[in-house]
Amino acid sequence: MKTIINHILILIIILTCCNTFSQNDHFVQNGIIEFEKKSNMYALIAKKIKGETDSYYQLAFESYKKNNPQFKTTKSILSFSKNKSLYKWDETNQSASNSWISDDAMANLKNVIATDLDTKTSITQKNVYDNLYLVKDSLRKIDWKITDETREIAGYECRRANAIIIDSVYVVAYYTIQIPFSGGPESFTGLPGTILGLALPHENITWFATKVTEIPVLEKDLAPPTKGKPTDNKELNKTLLEALKNWGKWARKTLLAYSL
């Protein structure tokens, strides 16, 4: 009898603890996430001029390093509610450097992306040099590999996931289940929670959330962009390949940036 009573008491304690934990769990259903993007410009420029024998390139690089920090920092915002989101460039960002050597498409992205997880589609406004495109297409399917590694980002516990996109681009993402929206910065989706940290290690670019604000987000604040030449990813890729055919080794980097 005493053993039975002890087992019952243990069960009551376990159930009470579980109930307490579940009551303390809070899942953010809507709000705004502020991201900070860091581009390692020294590494990006070094790759850009690698193999160039003209001393002009190295002199330009040295001049850039004297007048600019190693990391270029820009900000972006992800607004979300239910299964929709709008990701955009923060207009308070400072203008890009006028130096030709720092003109890197990946570092200077200004995409506006409306994502609908219910329809699995997105509408992206892409500023490709002097041309504005409105890309309507299905969401990219990413084969994520979830790991046991965790880290805290903006006050949330996040789990790491790895993937390869666009054939060869290695991606590291950190997502939190405390924000169940399955999205993140740029066009990255498909994890069981919101991506608060994202890195393209070989491309020397990272995006990390600095602040999560839980507030109601109105439908009008998630309205997709409307300006730009209508196209889809396949047609835009063809257009870019034609435009970049004489760019040599710099073409791949530019094409990659506008394929994110």
Buried (B, 14 or more C-beta within 10 A) or exposed (E): EEEEEEEEEEEEEEEEEEEEEEEEEEEBBBBBBBBBBBBBBBBBBEBBBEEEEEEEBEEBBEEBEEEBEEBBEBBBBBBBBBBBBBBBBBEEEEEBBEBEBBBBBBBBBBBBBBBBBEEEBBBBBBBBEEEEBBBBBEBBEBEBEBEEEEEEBBEBEBBBBBBEBEEEBEBBBBBBBBBEBBBBBBBBBBBEBBBBBBBBEEBBBBBBBEEBEEEEBEEEEBEBBEEBBEBEBEBBBEBBEEBBEEEEEBBEBBBBBBBB
